[in-house]
């Protein structure tokens, strides 16, 4: 999605778009502007955010686009922590590996190491210093000129909901892979999965509205924990149901859906006994 070719196609479509930016791949004049954080402005003026995020709007007039870059101290701390963990792991691997040069083929490591002589690897301090400059920085590219930076960033952050929906469709609802062959069965399979997805999202929304925020996975786990054991008295031939104990969250989910879970054991009456 972030390739130059794809962005060019977006521009040609003349449709509004927001995509992530590869900041390090920008031209040198642009990278100098990005790394100069002295003129970044507060993104939230109300100061109610715990993370003091600042931003800069950089027009790319020749391309008809705008580059919005944010700096987050929390993100910077995380970037630094992740890099230090990677270097720690790399140092251990360099000490244990019988063929240290093989680490050059590892994309996650090779940007921080350099080869000296035939087979001696060392940490590249210059590359580490260069990487530190980008800690906490994140950018988006858009052709939308009518919205402010805060609104565009808010829309981009909503991308996780789309990704979560794809994950639910594929893994939880098993929309893919499709094992049917005829168009009729394929269409029916996708339609059923889509209806199930709508039920999942409606349930999630209803639970959040009437109770509290629970993810689809959390709701599923709560419901999957419920079970009822069936015990049979071979002397009397009677069957007894022994429901498991429901958590507070599970009981609330049942209540919101107009259902009730009873923890009290009861006798299962068959049709013959009812007659």
C-alpha positions as CSV (number, residue, x, y, z in Angstrom):
1,X,0.0,0.0,0.0
2,X,2.9,2.4,0.6
3,X,4.7,1.9,-2.7
4,X,5.1,4.9,-5.1
5,X,3.2,3.0,-7.8
6,X,0.2,2.5,-5.5
7,X,0.1,6.1,-4.4
8,X,0.3,7.2,-8.0
9,X,-2.7,5.0,-8.8
10,X,-4.6,6.6,-5.9
11,X,-3.8,10.0,-7.3
12,X,-5.0,9.1,-10.7
13,X,-8.3,7.8,-9.3
14,X,-8.9,11.3,-7.9
15,X,-10.5,9.7,-4.8
16,X,-9.7,10.9,-1.3
17,X,-7.1,8.7,0.5
18,X,-4.9,8.4,3.6
19,X,-2.0,6.0,3.6
20,X,1.0,5.5,5.9
21,X,4.3,7.2,4.9
22,X,7.7,5.7,4.6
23,X,9.5,8.7,6.2
24,X,13.0,7.4,5.7
25,X,12.4,7.0,2.0
26,X,11.5,10.6,1.4
27,X,13.9,13.1,-0.4
28,X,16.7,14.7,1.6
29,X,15.1,18.1,1.8
30,X,11.9,16.5,3.2
31,X,13.8,14.3,5.7
32,X,15.6,17.4,7.0
33,X,12.1,19.0,7.6
34,X,10.9,15.8,9.2
35,X,13.8,15.5,11.6
36,X,13.6,19.2,12.6
37,X,11.1,18.9,15.4
38,X,11.6,22.5,16.7
39,X,8.6,23.7,14.7
40,X,6.3,20.9,15.6
41,X,2.9,22.0,17.0
42,X,0.8,20.4,19.8
43,X,-1.8,18.1,18.2
44,X,-4.2,18.3,21.1
45,X,-4.7,21.8,22.5
46,X,-6.9,20.7,25.5
47,X,-3.8,19.1,27.2
48,X,-6.0,16.2,28.3
49,X,-3.9,13.7,26.5
50,X,-1.3,11.9,28.6
51,X,1.0,11.7,25.6
52,X,2.1,15.1,24.4
53,X,1.9,14.4,20.6
54,X,3.2,17.1,18.3
55,X,2.9,17.3,14.5
56,X,4.0,19.1,11.4
57,X,2.1,19.5,8.1
58,X,4.5,19.3,5.1
59,X,3.0,20.1,1.7
60,X,4.2,18.1,-1.2
61,X,2.9,20.6,-3.8
62,X,4.6,19.1,-6.8
63,X,2.7,15.9,-6.1
64,X,-0.6,17.4,-5.0
65,X,-0.2,15.7,-1.6
66,X,0.4,16.6,2.0
67,X,2.7,14.8,4.5
68,X,1.6,14.9,8.1
69,X,4.3,13.8,10.6
70,X,3.7,13.2,14.3
71,X,6.1,12.9,17.2
72,X,5.1,10.9,20.3
73,X,7.4,10.6,23.4
74,X,5.7,7.3,24.2
75,X,6.4,6.0,20.8
76,X,10.0,7.2,21.0
77,X,10.5,5.3,24.3
78,X,9.0,2.2,22.7
79,X,11.2,2.5,19.6
80,X,14.3,2.9,21.8
81,X,13.3,-0.1,24.0
82,X,12.6,-2.3,20.9
83,X,16.0,-1.4,19.4
84,X,17.9,-2.0,22.6
85,X,16.2,-5.4,22.9
86,X,17.1,-6.2,19.3
87,X,20.8,-5.2,19.9
88,X,20.9,-7.3,23.1
89,X,19.6,-10.3,21.2
90,X,21.9,-9.7,18.3
91,X,24.9,-9.5,20.6
92,X,24.1,-12.9,22.1
93,X,23.6,-14.4,18.7
94,X,26.9,-13.0,17.5
95,X,28.7,-14.6,20.5
96,X,27.0,-18.0,20.1
97,X,26.8,-18.3,16.3
98,X,29.5,-20.5,14.6
99,X,28.8,-18.6,11.4
100,X,28.2,-14.9,12.4
101,X,28.2,-13.8,8.8
102,X,24.9,-15.6,8.4
103,X,23.3,-12.9,10.5
104,X,23.8,-10.5,7.6
105,X,20.9,-12.3,5.9
106,X,18.5,-11.5,8.7
107,X,16.7,-8.3,7.8
108,X,15.9,-7.4,11.4
109,X,19.6,-7.4,12.3
110,X,21.7,-6.5,9.3
111,X,20.9,-2.8,9.4
112,X,22.7,-2.6,12.8
113,X,25.8,-4.7,12.0
114,X,28.8,-4.4,9.7
115,X,31.3,-7.0,8.4
116,X,35.0,-6.4,9.2
117,X,37.5,-8.5,7.4
118,X,36.3,-11.9,6.3
119,X,34.0,-13.0,9.1
120,X,34.0,-10.6,12.0
121,X,30.8,-8.8,12.8
122,X,30.5,-5.6,14.9
123,X,27.7,-3.3,15.9
124,X,27.5,-0.3,13.6
125,X,27.3,2.6,16.0
126,X,26.7,5.1,13.1
127,X,23.6,3.2,12.0
128,X,22.4,3.1,15.6
129,X,22.8,6.9,15.9
130,X,20.9,7.3,12.6
131,X,18.1,5.1,13.8
132,X,17.7,7.1,17.0
133,X,16.9,10.2,15.0
134,X,13.6,8.6,13.9
135,X,12.4,7.5,17.3
136,X,8.8,8.6,17.9
137,X,8.1,9.8,14.4
138,X,5.2,8.5,12.3
139,X,3.7,9.9,9.1
140,X,0.7,9.7,6.8
141,X,0.2,10.9,3.2
142,X,-3.1,12.2,2.0
143,X,-4.6,14.2,-0.9
144,X,-7.4,15.6,1.4
145,X,-6.9,19.4,1.8
146,X,-10.3,20.2,3.5
147,X,-9.6,18.4,6.8
148,X,-7.2,19.3,9.5
149,X,-4.3,17.1,10.6
150,X,-6.1,15.9,13.8
151,X,-9.1,14.6,11.8
152,X,-6.9,12.8,9.2
153,X,-4.8,11.1,11.9
154,X,-8.0,10.1,13.7
155,X,-9.3,8.4,10.5
156,X,-6.0,6.7,9.9
157,X,-5.9,5.3,13.5
158,X,-9.3,3.7,12.7
159,X,-7.5,1.3,10.4
160,X,-7.1,-1.2,13.2
161,X,-10.9,-1.8,13.1
162,X,-10.6,-2.8,9.4
163,X,-7.7,-5.1,10.1
164,X,-9.5,-6.7,13.1
165,X,-12.6,-7.3,10.9
166,X,-10.5,-9.1,8.3
167,X,-8.9,-11.2,11.1
168,X,-12.4,-12.1,12.6
169,X,-13.7,-13.0,9.1
170,X,-10.7,-15.2,8.2
171,X,-9.9,-16.9,11.5
172,X,-12.9,-16.9,13.7
173,X,-15.6,-17.2,11.1
174,X,-13.5,-19.2,8.6
175,X,-14.5,-17.3,5.6
176,X,-11.2,-18.3,4.0
177,X,-10.1,-20.7,2.6
178,X,-13.2,-21.6,0.7
179,X,-13.6,-25.3,0.0
180,X,-16.7,-25.0,-2.2
181,X,-16.6,-25.3,-6.0
182,X,-19.9,-24.1,-7.4
183,X,-20.7,-20.3,-7.5
184,X,-23.9,-20.9,-5.6
185,X,-22.2,-22.6,-2.7
186,X,-19.4,-20.1,-2.6
187,X,-21.8,-17.1,-2.6
188,X,-23.8,-18.8,0.2
189,X,-20.7,-19.4,2.3
190,X,-19.6,-15.8,2.0
191,X,-23.1,-14.5,2.7
192,X,-23.4,-16.6,5.9
193,X,-20.0,-15.5,7.1
194,X,-20.9,-11.9,6.4
195,X,-24.2,-12.2,8.3
196,X,-22.2,-13.8,11.2
197,X,-19.7,-10.9,11.1
198,X,-22.6,-8.4,11.4
199,X,-24.0,-10.3,14.4
200,X,-20.5,-10.2,16.0
201,X,-20.2,-6.4,15.5
202,X,-23.7,-5.7,16.6
203,X,-23.2,-7.7,19.7
204,X,-19.9,-5.9,20.4
205,X,-21.6,-2.5,19.9
206,X,-24.6,-3.4,22.1
207,X,-22.4,-4.8,25.0
208,X,-20.2,-1.6,24.9
209,X,-23.3,0.6,24.8
210,X,-25.2,-1.1,27.7
211,X,-22.3,-2.4,29.8
212,X,-18.6,-1.9,28.9
213,X,-16.1,-2.3,26.1
214,X,-15.3,-5.9,25.4
215,X,-13.6,-7.1,22.2
216,X,-15.2,-9.8,20.0
217,X,-12.5,-12.2,21.2
218,X,-13.3,-11.4,24.9
219,X,-17.0,-11.9,24.4
220,X,-16.3,-15.2,22.6
221,X,-14.0,-16.4,25.4
222,X,-16.6,-15.6,28.0
223,X,-19.4,-17.5,26.2
224,X,-17.1,-20.4,25.4
225,X,-16.4,-20.9,29.1
226,X,-20.0,-21.8,29.8
227,X,-20.8,-25.4,29.9
228,X,-23.4,-27.8,31.4
229,X,-22.5,-31.3,32.5
230,X,-25.1,-34.0,32.2
231,X,-25.3,-36.6,35.0
232,X,-27.5,-39.7,34.8
233,X,-28.8,-41.7,37.7
234,X,-28.8,-45.3,36.4
235,X,-31.0,-46.4,39.2
236,X,-33.8,-44.0,38.5
237,X,-32.8,-43.2,34.9
238,X,-33.1,-39.5,35.7
239,X,-30.8,-37.0,34.1
240,X,-29.5,-33.9,36.0
241,X,-28.0,-30.8,34.4
242,X,-25.1,-29.2,36.3
243,X,-24.5,-25.7,34.8
244,X,-21.1,-24.2,35.2
245,X,-20.7,-20.9,37.2
246,X,-20.9,-17.9,34.9
247,X,-18.7,-14.8,35.5
248,X,-20.2,-11.3,36.0
249,X,-19.3,-10.4,32.4
250,X,-21.0,-13.5,31.0
251,X,-24.2,-12.9,33.0
252,X,-24.3,-9.3,31.7
253,X,-23.8,-10.4,28.1
254,X,-26.7,-12.9,28.5
255,X,-28.8,-10.2,30.1
256,X,-28.1,-7.8,27.2
257,X,-29.1,-10.4,24.7
258,X,-32.4,-11.1,26.5
259,X,-31.2,-14.5,27.9
260,X,-30.6,-15.8,31.4
261,X,-28.0,-18.2,32.7
262,X,-29.0,-20.2,35.7
263,X,-26.3,-21.7,37.8
264,X,-28.7,-23.9,39.8
265,X,-28.7,-27.6,38.9
266,X,-31.9,-29.0,37.6
267,X,-33.6,-32.2,36.4
268,X,-33.8,-32.7,32.7
269,X,-37.4,-33.7,31.9
270,X,-37.9,-35.7,28.6
271,X,-41.0,-35.7,26.6
272,X,-42.2,-39.0,28.1
273,X,-42.1,-37.7,31.6
274,X,-43.9,-34.6,30.6
275,X,-46.8,-36.7,29.2
